[in-house]
């Protein structure tokens, strides 16, 4: 069952994946193994597919490096929930197909709590009950069903939410 990984406020893209471990430095096949290398050194070795990250305010600030969320995608993160996101990072998460929900769960959940997250409805079930996160809009559910916005475009020849011609 997926677990919670809890982080604080202002986790930046260098915290997520330090620049010295970028794909062109560490290698395309291993860069994800350095995710949160300095702030949670155990993360990359212990994270499991579907695990959910709980962040504080301003998650993903800093540079617009797409390889920070790409490392999380390669680790198959189930989603990220934070009260606020840096806008370009938020867009990079969605472009890559990583569900991101703006909601404050920092006082409710703890590291290691077992959860389930229904990304289509936004329902997060945890040991104490359920939380209704803002559900993704239809265009985003379409993209997530294909794996990412780019995968959707490649398959359908249009962006999610656009009418088929």
C-alpha positions as CSV (number, residue, x, y, z in Angstrom):
1,X,0.0,0.0,0.0
2,X,1.3,3.5,-0.8
3,X,2.9,5.5,2.0
4,X,3.3,9.1,2.8
5,X,6.6,11.0,2.5
6,X,6.3,14.3,4.4
7,X,8.3,17.4,3.6
8,X,8.3,21.0,4.9
9,X,7.9,24.4,3.3
10,X,9.9,25.7,0.3
11,X,11.2,22.4,-1.0
12,X,13.1,23.6,-4.1
13,X,14.1,21.8,-7.3
14,X,17.7,21.4,-6.0
15,X,16.2,19.7,-3.0
16,X,14.2,17.4,-5.2
17,X,17.2,16.6,-7.5
18,X,20.5,18.4,-6.9
19,X,22.0,19.8,-10.1
20,X,25.1,17.8,-9.8
21,X,23.0,14.7,-10.3
22,X,21.2,15.9,-13.4
23,X,20.7,13.3,-16.1
24,X,23.6,14.7,-18.2
25,X,25.9,14.5,-15.2
26,X,24.8,11.3,-13.4
27,X,23.4,9.4,-16.4
28,X,19.9,9.0,-17.8
29,X,19.6,5.6,-16.3
30,X,20.4,6.5,-12.6
31,X,19.7,10.2,-12.0
32,X,16.4,9.4,-10.2
33,X,18.4,7.5,-7.5
34,X,19.6,10.8,-6.2
35,X,16.1,12.3,-5.5
36,X,16.1,14.2,-2.3
37,X,19.8,13.2,-1.8
38,X,20.6,15.8,0.8
39,X,17.4,16.3,2.6
40,X,16.1,12.7,2.7
41,X,19.0,10.4,1.7
42,X,16.9,7.3,2.2
43,X,14.2,8.4,-0.1
44,X,15.3,7.0,-3.5
45,X,16.1,3.6,-2.1
46,X,13.0,3.2,-0.1
47,X,10.2,5.0,-2.1
48,X,7.7,2.6,-3.7
49,X,5.5,3.1,-6.8
50,X,2.3,5.0,-5.8
51,X,3.8,6.7,-2.7
52,X,2.5,10.2,-2.1
53,X,4.5,13.2,-1.2
54,X,3.1,15.7,1.2
55,X,4.7,19.1,1.0
56,X,4.4,22.5,2.6
57,X,4.0,25.8,1.0
58,X,5.7,26.8,-2.2
59,X,6.7,23.2,-3.3
60,X,9.1,23.2,-6.2
61,X,10.4,26.7,-6.1
62,X,13.7,27.5,-7.8
63,X,14.7,26.8,-11.3
64,X,12.4,25.4,-14.0
65,X,14.5,22.2,-14.3
66,X,12.3,19.5,-15.7
67,X,14.6,16.8,-14.5
68,X,13.5,17.3,-10.9
69,X,10.0,16.1,-11.6
70,X,11.3,13.7,-14.2
71,X,13.2,11.9,-11.3
72,X,9.9,11.6,-9.4
73,X,8.2,10.3,-12.5
74,X,10.9,7.6,-13.0
75,X,10.4,6.6,-9.3
76,X,6.6,6.4,-10.1
77,X,5.4,8.8,-7.4
78,X,1.6,8.5,-7.0
79,X,1.1,12.2,-6.5
80,X,2.1,15.3,-4.6
81,X,-0.2,17.3,-2.2
82,X,0.9,20.7,-1.0
83,X,-0.9,23.9,0.0
84,X,0.9,25.8,-2.9
85,X,3.3,25.0,-5.7
86,X,5.7,27.1,-7.7
87,X,3.8,27.6,-10.9
88,X,6.4,26.4,-13.5
89,X,7.2,23.3,-11.4
90,X,3.5,22.6,-11.0
91,X,3.2,22.7,-14.8
92,X,6.2,20.4,-15.2
93,X,4.6,17.9,-12.9
94,X,1.3,17.9,-14.8
95,X,3.1,17.8,-18.2
96,X,4.9,14.6,-17.0
97,X,1.7,13.1,-15.6
98,X,2.4,13.5,-11.9
99,X,-0.8,14.4,-10.1
100,X,-0.4,17.5,-8.0
101,X,-3.1,18.6,-5.6
102,X,-3.2,22.0,-3.9
103,X,-4.4,21.2,-0.4
104,X,-2.8,21.5,3.1
105,X,-2.3,18.0,4.7
106,X,0.8,18.9,6.7
107,X,-1.0,18.7,10.0
108,X,-3.0,15.6,9.3
109,X,-0.6,12.9,7.9
110,X,2.7,11.6,9.0
111,X,5.7,9.9,7.4
112,X,4.9,6.3,6.7
113,X,1.1,6.6,7.0
114,X,-0.5,4.1,4.5
115,X,-2.8,5.8,2.1
116,X,-4.7,5.3,-1.2
117,X,-5.1,8.2,-3.6
118,X,-7.8,8.1,-6.3
119,X,-6.3,10.7,-8.8
120,X,-9.6,10.9,-10.8
121,X,-11.8,11.9,-7.9
122,X,-9.2,13.4,-5.5
123,X,-10.2,11.1,-2.7
124,X,-7.3,10.3,-0.3
125,X,-7.9,7.6,2.2
126,X,-5.7,7.5,5.2
127,X,-5.7,5.7,8.6
128,X,-8.0,8.3,10.1
129,X,-10.5,8.6,7.3
130,X,-10.8,10.3,4.0
131,X,-10.0,13.7,2.6
132,X,-11.6,15.1,-0.5
133,X,-8.9,16.9,-2.5
134,X,-9.8,19.2,-5.3
135,X,-10.4,16.7,-8.2
136,X,-8.4,17.3,-11.4
137,X,-10.4,19.0,-14.2
138,X,-11.5,16.7,-17.1
139,X,-8.7,17.8,-19.4
140,X,-6.1,16.7,-16.8
141,X,-7.8,13.4,-16.1
142,X,-7.6,12.7,-19.9
143,X,-3.9,13.4,-19.8
144,X,-3.3,11.4,-16.7
145,X,-5.1,8.4,-18.3
146,X,-2.5,8.4,-21.1
147,X,0.4,9.0,-18.7
148,X,1.2,12.6,-19.5
149,X,0.2,15.6,-21.6
150,X,2.8,14.7,-24.2
151,X,1.7,11.0,-24.3
152,X,-1.9,12.2,-24.8
153,X,-0.8,14.5,-27.7
154,X,1.2,11.8,-29.4
155,X,-1.7,9.4,-29.3
156,X,-4.5,11.8,-30.2
157,X,-2.8,14.6,-32.2
158,X,-4.4,17.2,-29.9
159,X,-4.1,18.5,-26.4
160,X,-6.4,17.3,-23.7
161,X,-9.6,19.3,-23.5
162,X,-9.5,20.2,-27.2
163,X,-12.2,18.8,-29.4
164,X,-11.3,16.0,-31.8
165,X,-11.4,17.0,-35.4
